[in-house]
Amino acid sequence: MPVAPDSATARLVAFASDPHSLPPAVRADALRLLADTLAVGIAGSTAPGMDGVLAVARGWGAGDEARLLGRSDRLPATSAAYVNCFAIHALEWDAVHEGAVVHAMTAVTAALMAAIDRRGGCDPDEALTALAVGVDIACGLGLAATSALSFFRPAITGIYGAAVAVARIEGLPPERFADVLGLAHAHAAGTMQAHTEGSIALPLQFAAAARSAIHAVDLVKAGLGGAHDVFDGPFGHFTLFDRGSLSTYTDGIGSRWLISEISTKPFPSGRASHAVVGTLAEFHGQAVTAVEAHVPPLIRHLVGRPPVAAPTPAYARLCLPLLAAFVLDDGTIDPRRFTTEALADPALAERARILTLVDDGNVDPNALSPQRLVITLASGETVERHVPATLGAPGHPLTPEQAAVKRRLALSLAAEPLDSSAASRLADDPLFFLTVPQ
């Protein structure tokens, strides 16, 4: 079913396939976020569950088309995209567009890297533009949503952005991009039930999006097509997955680059935890007896789960009371602390109970900020903190040193250590790392 040439969907398809020139500031943001995402994926090469993910992916068939982050293995492109996307999200350390509630870099980077490897490399500007366009679409679809999350929006929107990025790398003609988006829609999946339960199914849903994005492009290359009215149609994205209006995004599409609005995550935990965790880091080593956090309702939905005995790492990364206990003990959130022994410590669960979440009445179902904390010390003193922008957001960015500290820790977690030249290249020239298969 063709869409009207002046429709919101037609504008999105045109943006997806048009040539673009990234402004210097946008290019710098894209490179910074690419370095962060690749480092997080390298850290995720040793994430809980990775051995099982690798075993299954290797069972899909042999091949050496594409690299794995943090490992010397190579797999077919669809399998590598699956494994790398799982790795990028498995530690909950990947960048996120807070307004969209979308980890927009994750599936796009994983699918793009696999497609570039399969081609044997590509032009750096072509790759960076494909990344920015794909990320923009994933973010834009999230920003157009007016409903609360029921489907897992990062994977649901990420598949469209990833498929478009791969289609650009594969050189598909503009008239086939509607088919790519249609087949991406046909493969879109993932609900918030995994998030609600703190299940490892969450990064697996993301992994499926990256793999399916390449699969959608390959099907179009083989001559197949997809539905075209997949956003505003009677069974389209904004009927099934989210409520909203695509024109909210496409009326201004291309007027600003949404990749520049993405936040990086200093801590390997749900982004909704970061305002509280970042504030409590200031109180490390002090005797804190109570913390009352006044937060938007989405915070409770995403990370307000209760502390339980011996939680899984996936559950703990999304449990704000446990994260508060960790940061008060350690001054940070260290991914190496999510061990069976540490998480089973009854003292940790007891300390976690000092945190109380209070809904602040924010009527925006997708709001993560502002937040307000009231912290009570053993002396009886109370301290109030207002958090208008969480650390890592565009309005409160990580300093270069903070970003370097995160990157060094991430690289130290690789399954197979990077040599010094590769580590330097990742920091100084992440586009080379992406576009020149090693």
N, C-alpha and C positions, 0 to 999 in steps of 0.2 A: 504494500500500500504506500504509494509515494506521498511525501509530505509537501505542503504548500511551500513554494520557494521563499516566501517572506515569513515563514513560521520560526518559532524559537528553535525548533530542532534543526531546521535548515541553517540557521545562524551558527549553531554549535558545530554542525558538520563542516561548514565552511572554515570556521576557526581551526578545527582539528586538522584540516588538510592544507590550509594556506601557508605560504612561506612567511616567516617572521624573522625579525632582527631584534635580539634581546638588548635592551638598554644596558649600559655598563653596570649600573647598580643592581639590576636584576640578575645579570650574569654573575656578579660577585656573590649575591645571595644564593644562587643556584649551586655554585661551586662549593660554598661553605656548607650547605645542606647535604650535598652529595658526599663530601668528605665525612660528615657526621654519620650519614646513613651507612656508608660502606664500613666504617669503623664499628658501628653497632652490629652490623651483620657478621663481622669477623668475631666479635665477642660472642654472638649467638651460636657460633660453630660448636661450642661446648655446652649449650643450653640443655636443661632437662628435656628429655624426649628426642634429642637429635639422633641418637643411635637408631631408634625405631624409625624415624623419618627417613634416614639414609637407607636403612635396610629395605623399606618399602619402595623408595624411589629407584634403587638399583634393580629391584625386581621388575620394574616396568620396561627394562630393556637396556642393553649396553650401548655405549657411544661416548665420544669424547668431544662433543661440540662446544661445551661451555664449562667455565670454571665454577668451583664452589668457593665461597668466601671462607677464609681461615683454614682451608684444606687444599691438598694437592690433587684431590680427586677431580675428575671431569665426568660429566654426564650429558645425555641428550638435552637440548635446550629447554624443553618443557619440564624435564625433571630437575634441571639445575635451577630454573626459575622457582619451582616449588620449594626446594630445599633452602635456597637463599632467602626467599620471602619469609619462610618460617623462622630462619635465623635472625632476620632483621627485627621481627616483632616478638620473638619468644621471650626476651628479657624485659619487655615493656619499656624500651629505652629509645624508641624511634620517634622522630619529629612528628608534630601534629599541628594542624590548623585548628585553633581553638574555637573559632566562630562556626566552622563547619563541622566540628567534632570528627575530623577525618585525618588519619595518618597517611597523608597523601603521597609521601615519598616512597612508601614501603613497597607496594606491589609494582609501581611504575619503575623503580630502580631495579628490582629483581628481574622483571620481565625484559626491560631494556638491555641490561647487561648480558642476559642469555642470548638475546637476539643479535646483539653486536658480536658476541663471541662466535656465534654460528656463522656470521658473515665473514669472520676473520678480521674484524676491526671496522672502523668507519671514521668519517670526518668528525673531528671534535665539535665543531660548531653545529653540525647536524645532530649530534647526540645530545648536546646541551639544550638545543631548541626542542627536540622531541621530549626530553625530560620536563622542561618548563610547560609545554603545551599539555602533556598528560597530567601533570600535577595540577595545572589550572582547572582542567575539566573535573578531576576528582574533588577538588576544593569547591568549585562552583556549584556542583550538584548538591554538596552538603550545605552550602550557604543558602541555596534555594529552598531547603526543607524548612517547614514550619512545625512539624510534628516531633514528638519525642522519639527516641530510638526504640525500635522494635526489631528491625533487621540490623545486622552488624554493618553500620554505615561505612566504615573504612574499607571493608572488602567489597561491599555492594557498589560503591562509587569508584573504588580503586580499579576494578576490572575494566571500566570504560577508559579511564585514563591510561592504564597500562596497554590496553589494546590499541589505542590511538598512537601511543609512543612507538610501539612495535611496528604498526602499519607505516609510520613515517620512515623508520629505519629500513623497512623492506621495500620502500619505494612504490607503494601501491598508488594507483591513480586516484585523484580526488573523488571520482564517481563511485569508488568502491568503499569509501569510508562509512557510508550509511550501512552497508552490509556488515562491516567490521563491528560497528556499534550494535547492530541488531543481533549478531551472534554473541557478542559480549553479554547483552541483555539475556539471551537464552541460557547462558552459563552462570549468571549471577546467583549467588547463594550465600547464606550465613545469617544466623539470627543472634539476638542478644541473650539467648538462654545460656550459651557458653560463658558469656561474661557474668551473668547473674550467678552462676555456680562456680566461677573462678576456674574454669576447665581449660585444659591444654587444647581443647578443640578450637579455642579462639585463634591462635596463630595458624592452626591447620586450615581454618576457613580462609584466612588471608593467603596462605600458600596456594590454595586451590584457585584463587582469583588470578594470581600471577601466571600459573600454569595455563589456565583457561584463556587468558588474554592472548598468549602465543598460539594456542590451539585455534582460537577464533580467526586470527589473521591467516594461519595456515589453511583453514577451510576456505576462506575467501580466495586465497591464491590458487586453490585447487578448483575454483569455479563455482563454489557454493555461495548462496546469499542468505540474508537474514531479514527479519521484519524491520521496517523502517520507522514507524511511528512509536518508538520504544520509550519515549519519555512522557508524552502527553496523551498517548493512545489509551483506549479503555482498559487495557491490561499492561500499561506501561509503568515505568519507574515511579512516577508520581501518583499512581493509583495503588500499586502493590507494595512498594518498599518504603516510601516516604510520602507525606502530604506536602504540597508546596506548588510553586509555579516555576517552570523552567525559565520563563522570561525574566524573572528576578535576576538571574545570572546572565542570560544572553542579551538583554537590553543594553548592557554595558560591556559585553565580552571583549576582551582585548584592550580595554581602556586602562586597566591596571593589571599587573601580573601578580596573581595570588600566591605564587611561590615565595614572594617577598614578605608575606604575612604569616609564614609558618614559624612556629615556636620549636626550639630544640629543648630536649629534656635533660637536665643535669642529673636526674636520678632514674635508676632502672625500676620504675613503678608507674602505675597509671597516672596520666597527666593530671587527672582530677585530684590527686593527692599532693601535688607539688606546692601549692600555696601553703598548706599546713606544714608539710615536711620542711620546706625551705625556711619557714619562719622558726620552727622548733629547732632547727640546726643552730640558731643563735643561742639556744639555751642548753646546749650540750654541756654536761658536767654539772649543771645546776640541779637542785632538788625541786623538781616540778611535781606538784601534787594533783593538779587538775588542769585540763585544757577544754575550753568551750569554744567550738568553731561554728560561727554563723555563716552558712554557705548556701548557694543556690541549690534547689532540689536535685539537680542533675548530679551534684557531688555525692549525695547520699545514694542515689541510684547506681552510680558507677563504682564507688569505693567505700560505701558506708556499711559493708558487710561486717557481721560480728566476728571477733576473734574466736577461733575454734581450736580444740586440742589437735596438735600435729597436723597443721594444714599443709597442703601441697604448695610448692613454690609458686605455681600459677595463681592459687588462691591468695597467698600472702602478698604478692605484688599488687593486688587489687583490694587489700584490706587496710584501710587507713589507720585504724587503731594499732595494728601490728607495726605498720610503717612508722607511726609516731614513736612507738617504743624503741624501735631500732635507731631512729635518728637521735633520740635523746641519749641513748647509750653510746653511739658511735660518732655522732656529729655529721653523718652522711648515710646514704643507703648504698651498701656495697653488694653487688650481685653474688659475691662469694659467700655471703652470710646466709643465703637461702638454702641451707643444708637441712637434711632430715633432723640432725641433732639439735641445731639451733632453733628450728621451728617447733620442735617438740618440748622445748624448755618451758615448764609451767610458769617460771618467773617472767618470761616474756609475755605470756598471755595475761598475767596479772598486771604487769605494767601497762599493757594496752588498754586496760579498763579506765585509765584516767581521762581518756578522750570522750567527749560528748559532742555529737553533731546536732546543730539546730538549723532547721530550714529558715532562710531569711526572707521568704515570701517572694523571691524573684519570679516573675511570671513567664520569663523566657525559658522554654523547656530545654534549650541547648546552651544555656549560659554556664560558664565555669567560674566567672568572677563578676563583681568583686567579692572578697571574703573579709571577715573580721574575726580575730582570735582574742579570747580573754584567757590569760595564762596565770595560774595561781602557784606561787612558790611556797616552799615549806615555811618560810618566815611569815606567811599570811599576806604578803604583798601581792597585788594583782597588776598585771601588765597587759595593756591592750595594744594590738597590732592590726592595722588596716592594710590589706593587700589588694591594691587596684589592678596590678599586673604581675603575674607570676614570673619568677626567674626563668629566663629562656625565651620569653615572649619578645616580639619586635620592640615593644616599649620598655623592656627590661632584659636586654640580651646578655648572654654569657660573655664575659670578658675573653680576650684571646687566651689568657692563661687558664681560665676555667675550662674553655673548650679543649685546650691542650691536655689538661689533667684528665678530662673524660676520655680523650682519644688514647692516651697512654694506657689507662686502665683497660679500655676496651681491647686494645691490641694485645695486651698481656694475657687475655683470656682465650686467644686463638688456639684451636686444636693443634695447629702446626705453626710455630712462631714465624712471623715475617722477618726477612733479613732487613738490615738497617736501611738499605737503599729503597726497598719496597715500602717500608714504613714512612720514610721521608717523602717518597713520591705520593703516597696516599694523602699526606697532610698538605704538601706544597703544590701538587698537580693531580688532583683526584680525577680530572677528566682524562688524563693519560692512563691512569689505572683502569678507568671504565672502558676506554676505546681501543686500547692496545692489548689484546689477549696475551697473557704471560705464558 
